[in-house]
Amino acid sequence: MEYGSIVREIHIEAPPDVVYEVITKPEHVAQWWGFEASFPAVPGGDGRMARQRRDGAGTLVVPIHVVEADAPRRFVFRWVHPEGQQSTPQNSLLVTFELMPANGGTLLRLTEVGFREIGWEAAQLEAHYRSHRVGWDEHLSNLTAYTAGLVRS
């Protein structure tokens, strides 16, 4: 299996401007992703996301650095770099959300890259990749349902 990138496409029954708001506003991120988020959705914006660890061993804190914010088309950020360090291609993953109008809603294309560049040993690389792949499947499903609920309200 190739552990270089994760790519997902989903259709969301909401216009791109609504979907963009849901992926960039911390109050929405908490609802579909499960992270308490604090970051400005502007290029160069630094912040963090936090949630309880799945194993119950405290709080997971994840730094985030916004690379690109082009409403309502693209939102790009780096994350999982060591707290207190600037994000680089060698210490962080790059997540890109691309939004395109489609069939009365939005086609969202998610790409996450950088797994190999971090330099994890083989077992760590595989574990992180698998965890993110499973996580995105779960969170994008939540995103679809949450956003559709907003539009129906």
C-alpha positions as CSV (number, residue, x, y, z in Angstrom):
1,M,0.0,0.0,0.0
2,E,1.2,3.5,-0.8
3,Y,1.3,5.8,2.2
4,G,1.9,9.1,0.4
5,S,-1.5,10.7,0.2
6,I,-5.1,10.4,1.1
7,V,-7.7,11.7,-1.4
8,R,-11.5,11.7,-0.8
9,E,-14.3,13.2,-2.8
10,I,-17.8,13.7,-1.4
11,H,-20.9,15.5,-2.5
12,I,-22.6,17.8,0.1
13,E,-26.1,19.1,-0.3
14,A,-25.2,22.7,0.4
15,P,-23.7,25.5,-1.7
16,P,-19.9,26.0,-1.6
17,D,-20.1,29.2,0.6
18,V,-21.9,27.2,3.3
19,V,-19.5,24.3,3.1
20,Y,-16.6,26.7,3.2
21,E,-17.9,28.3,6.4
22,V,-18.4,24.9,8.0
23,I,-14.8,23.8,7.3
24,T,-13.2,27.1,8.4
25,K,-15.2,28.4,11.4
26,P,-14.1,26.9,14.7
27,E,-17.7,26.6,16.1
28,H,-18.6,24.4,13.1
29,V,-15.4,22.4,13.1
30,A,-16.2,21.3,16.7
31,Q,-19.5,19.9,15.5
32,W,-18.4,17.7,12.6
33,W,-14.7,17.0,13.4
34,G,-14.9,16.8,17.2
35,F,-12.0,19.2,17.8
36,E,-12.3,22.4,19.8
37,A,-10.7,24.7,17.3
38,S,-9.0,28.1,17.6
39,F,-7.5,29.5,14.4
40,P,-8.0,32.4,12.1
41,A,-9.0,31.2,8.7
42,V,-6.6,33.5,6.9
43,P,-3.3,32.8,5.2
44,G,-0.6,32.7,7.9
45,G,-3.1,32.1,10.7
46,D,-1.8,30.0,13.5
47,G,-3.9,28.1,16.0
48,R,-4.6,24.8,17.5
49,M,-7.2,22.1,17.8
50,A,-7.8,20.0,20.8
51,R,-10.0,17.0,21.8
52,Q,-9.9,14.2,24.3
53,R,-7.6,11.3,23.2
54,R,-9.5,8.3,22.0
55,D,-7.7,6.1,24.5
56,G,-8.8,8.4,27.3
57,A,-5.2,9.4,28.2
58,G,-5.7,13.2,28.4
59,T,-6.1,15.9,25.7
60,L,-4.7,15.8,22.2
61,V,-3.5,19.2,21.1
62,V,-2.7,19.7,17.4
63,P,-1.1,22.9,16.1
64,I,-2.6,24.2,12.8
65,H,-1.1,26.7,10.3
66,V,-3.4,28.1,7.6
67,V,-1.6,28.2,4.2
68,E,-4.4,29.3,1.9
69,A,-7.9,30.6,2.4
70,D,-9.8,31.3,-0.8
71,A,-13.5,31.5,0.0
72,P,-15.5,29.6,-1.2
73,R,-13.1,27.5,-3.3
74,R,-10.0,26.4,-1.3
75,F,-8.9,26.0,2.3
76,V,-5.4,24.7,2.9
77,F,-3.6,24.1,6.2
78,R,-0.6,22.3,7.7
79,W,-1.1,20.4,10.9
80,V,0.5,17.8,13.3
81,H,3.8,19.7,13.5
82,P,5.4,19.8,16.9
83,E,3.9,22.5,19.1
84,G,6.0,25.5,19.3
85,Q,7.7,24.8,16.0
86,Q,6.9,26.5,12.6
87,S,5.2,24.1,10.2
88,T,7.3,22.9,7.3
89,P,6.9,20.2,4.6
90,Q,9.3,18.0,6.7
91,N,7.4,18.2,10.0
92,S,3.7,18.5,9.1
93,L,0.9,17.2,6.9
94,L,-0.8,19.4,4.3
95,V,-4.6,19.2,4.0
96,T,-6.4,20.8,1.1
97,F,-10.1,21.2,0.8
98,E,-11.3,22.1,-2.7
99,L,-14.9,23.0,-3.2
100,M,-16.7,23.0,-6.6
101,P,-20.4,23.7,-7.3
102,A,-22.0,20.4,-8.4
103,N,-25.5,19.1,-8.9
104,G,-27.1,21.8,-6.7
105,G,-24.6,21.4,-4.0
106,T,-20.8,21.1,-3.5
107,L,-18.2,18.5,-4.6
108,L,-15.6,18.6,-1.9
109,R,-12.2,17.1,-2.7
110,L,-9.9,16.5,0.3
111,T,-6.3,15.8,-0.1
112,E,-3.8,15.1,2.7
113,V,-0.1,14.7,1.9
114,G,3.2,14.7,3.6
115,F,3.2,11.4,5.4
116,R,6.5,10.2,3.9
117,E,8.2,13.6,4.2
118,I,8.0,13.6,8.0
119,G,10.5,10.8,8.2
120,W,8.5,8.4,10.4
121,E,9.8,4.8,10.7
122,A,7.8,2.3,8.6
123,A,5.5,1.2,11.5
124,Q,4.8,4.8,12.6
125,L,4.1,5.9,9.0
126,E,1.7,3.0,8.4
127,A,-0.1,3.7,11.8
128,H,-0.5,7.4,11.2
129,Y,-1.6,6.9,7.6
130,R,-4.2,4.3,8.5
131,S,-5.5,6.4,11.4
132,H,-5.9,9.5,9.2
133,R,-7.5,7.5,6.4
134,V,-10.1,6.0,8.8
135,G,-10.5,9.4,10.5
136,W,-11.2,11.3,7.3
137,D,-13.8,8.7,6.3
138,E,-15.6,9.2,9.6
139,H,-15.2,13.0,9.8
140,L,-16.3,13.6,6.1
141,S,-19.4,11.6,6.7
142,N,-20.1,13.8,9.8
143,L,-19.4,16.9,7.7
144,T,-21.9,15.9,5.1
145,A,-24.6,15.2,7.7
146,Y,-23.9,18.3,9.7
147,T,-23.9,20.6,6.7
148,A,-27.1,19.2,5.3
149,G,-28.7,19.7,8.7
150,L,-27.7,23.4,8.6
151,V,-29.2,23.9,5.2
152,R,-32.5,22.2,6.2
153,S,-32.8,24.4,9.3
